Amino acid sequence: MHTMEDKGQQKEIIKFLGTAGARFVVTRQLRKSGGIWITMDNTNILIDPGPGSLVNCHASRPHLNPRDLDGIILTHRHIDHSNDANIMIEAMTNGGYQKKGMLLAPRDALEGEPIILKHFQDKVNQVVHLKEKGGYTIGSLSLSTPIKHDHDGETYGLHLRGSHLSISLIADGRYFKDLESYYPGDILIVNVVLKEKKDHIQHLSLEDAEHMIKANKPRLSILTHFGMNMIRAKPWELAEQLTEQLGVKVIAAGDGMAIDLEEYW
């Protein structure tokens, strides 16, 4: 059986270890909440390892070996995005005996009352404080955090660039004018917690996602991080409707879904 432990050229994928958004979906585990694993240009990164990330890595088929990770990234400190970060560092570093990898997170996740304990920050080769207009390198990938989001706590979306394509993740936060212009990825991932827009809630809605996809016209758009009303509305059907309306391929992520990136080179 092929696993990520094989050290040859790795299959390029986006693997959704969970698609839960909002506290009730997470705490009831109506959807899993393990984050997103990306393998691109022989570099493995894990984004937002929420509750169950370690379990879902080991349950994945093909198997995802945390020791193969080159970096762990938190878009922000909320528990649904960070709960398994410490144990994933432990797993990435072979129980702490092999210092390796990068940890990238906003400053408020690393200082004060840190989400990542100092003990585990010391286990990685490099700890990076994410910041607005930041640029970073993880393995063979370039990463930028172009703008701070309007959310509770310091929050950044991500723009990843590889040799063949780019991936943008629009993380949590309330929509503001031209947000989409900072995320021009060939593949666009959008955290869509809300079905209907609610101005008092600092999360994106389906309407926001439609607007941003229409403006950017990526090769592929992926909706994820669903709240209760999105799940009840059958997000796979909503994605099909957006595909028809916009003429852009839109899919709703499912727990365990793997996207073959080579299809979008």
N, C-alpha and C positions, 0 to 999 in steps of 0.2 A: 504494500500500500504506500502510495506517495504521501509524504508529510512535509510540513515546512521545515523539518530538520534537515532535509536534503539540501546540500549547499551549492548545487548547480543553479542554473538560471531558474528563478522562481516564477510561477504563474502570476500574472498581474491581475489583481482583484480588488474590489471593494466588498468587504464582508460585513453584513449588519448583524452584530451580536445582540442587538436589541433595537426596538423601534418605539419604546415607551416614552411618552412625554407627560408632564403634569403629575402631581404627587399621587393622585388616586390610582392612576394607571400603573404607576411604578410600585406603590406599596401593596397593591393587590395583585401585582404581576399579571395583569391582563395582557400585557405585552412584556417581553423581556427588555432588559435595560443595561446590556453589557457594553454598549458603545459601538464604534466603527473601527474595523481593522482594514488598513490599506497596505497592499504590497505593490510597489511600483519602482521600476529601475533597481530591482534587487534590494530595495529598502523596505523595511517593515515598520509601520507606525500604528499606534493604537490611540484613538481619539475618544475622550470622555468615557473612561471605564467605570460605569455606574454599577449598581448592585447586580451581581451575577456574572461579571466580566470573566473572571478566572474560570468559573464552571463552564461557561459557554465556549470559551476557547478550547478547553479540553473535550467538550462534547461535540465540537465542530467536526464535520466530515467534508473534505480532508481535515485532519487535525491541525490546529494552530498552536505552535509551541511558543509560549511566552519568552523562552530563552532566545528566540530568533529576533525579538524586537530590537530595533535601533533607537526608538524613541517613544515616549508616552506624552500626549498633549492633553491639557485641560483647557477647554474654552472658557470655563469659569468654575467657581468653587461649589456650586450647588450639589447636593448629595446625589442626585440622579445622574450627575456627570462625573462624580469623583469618588464614590463610595469605595470602589475596589482599587483605587490608585496605589495605595500602599502595598497591598498584597501583589499587585501586578509588578511593582518594582521588585519585590522580593522574588517573584518568579522569574523576571527578566534577568536578574543578577544571580541566578542559581542559589537562592537562599541567602544572598548577600555575600557569597564567597567569590564572586567574579564581578568586580566593579566594571560596569559597562553602561552604554546607552546614554540617552539624553532625557531630561524631564523639562518640559516647557509648560509654564502655567502663569497666569496673572499673579502679580505680587501679593494680592490679598489671600491667595491660596497657599502661599509659601511662608508668610510672615504673620506676626500677631498671634491669632488663634489659627494655626496652619492646618489646612486639610491634609497636606503631605507632611507627615511627621519628620522632624529633623533627622532622626535615625535613618529614615529611608532616603531623604535628600542626599545624605552622605554616601549612599550606596551606588549612585550613578556617576558617570564620568563628568557630566556637565549639567548644571541647573540653570535654566534660562528664564528670566522674567519677561513674559510677553508684554508688549507695549504697542500703542498706536503707531502705525507706519513702520512697524518692525520688520526686519528681514533676517532670515535664519537659514542654516543649511543642516539637513539631517540626512546622513548617508549621501546618496546621489540626488536628493531632492532639495529644491528650494522652497521655502515656506515664507509667507508674509501674513501679517495681521494688519490689514490696511486701515481699519477704523474701529474705534471703541463703540460698542453697541449700547442702546438705551435699555438697560436691564438692571435688576437688583444685584449689585456686585459687579466687579470689573469683568467685562465679558468681551471676547473677540471672536469674530469669524476667521476662517482660514482660507488661504489660497495657496495650493500646492502646484508646483511646476516640475514636470519630469521631462524626459527627452522626447516623448511622443505626444503627450497631452497634458492638460492642466485640470485640476479638480478644485472647485470652490465649495465651501461649506458655509452657508449663512446660518449662524448659530442663533441662540435665543435672543430675544429683545424685541421691543416695539418698533414697528416700521417708521422710518423717517425718510425724507425726500432724497432720492437718488441712492438709497442703500445698495440697490442692485449694481450700480456702476462700479462698485469696489470689488465685485466678484464675477469676473469675466470668464470663468472656467469653461472648458469644453464640456465638462460634466458639472452640473450644478445640483448640490444637495441642499435642501431647505428644511429646517425644523419648523413644522407646521402643527402647533399645539391646538389652535382654535379653528373651528369650522367657520364661525361668524366672528367678525372683528369686534373686539371689546377694548375701547380706548383706555380703560382703567387697568387693563392687564398687559403686562410688558412681554407679550409674546406675539408671534406672527400668526396671521390667519390665512385661510385658503385664498381669500381675495388678494391678500398681499403677495402670496406665492404666484398667483395667476399674473398679477401685474409685473412681477420681476422676471418671470419666465418669458412673458410676451416681449419685454424690453430687451432681454439678453439673447434670446434664441439660441441656447446651448445645443450641443449635439444630443444630450440626454439630460433630463431633469428628474430628480428623485425626491419624493416627499417622504419625510420620516418624522419621528419624535411626536407621536400623535397623542393628543388629549382625548378625553372620554367622548366628546361629541364627534370628533373626527372618526374615531373607531366605530361608533354607532352608525355613522353615515357611509360606511364601507369605503375606505380611502382608495381601494383599487378601482372602484367604479368612478369616483371623483377624478382620479388620474386619467382614466379612459376618456372622460368628458373633456378634460383640459387638452388632451392630445388632439381630439377632434376639433375643438374650438380654436386652438392656437397653431395647429400644424407643426407642433414640436413634440417629440416623444417624451411623454411624462409617465412615470411609473410610481407606484406606492411601494415603499420598501416593506418587506416582511421579515420577521425574525428568522435569521439564518440565511437570508437571501445573499447570494454572491453574484456580483457583476463582473463579467469578463472584460477587462479594460481593453484588450487587444481588438475587440469589436469596434472600438471608437477611435483607434489610431487614425 
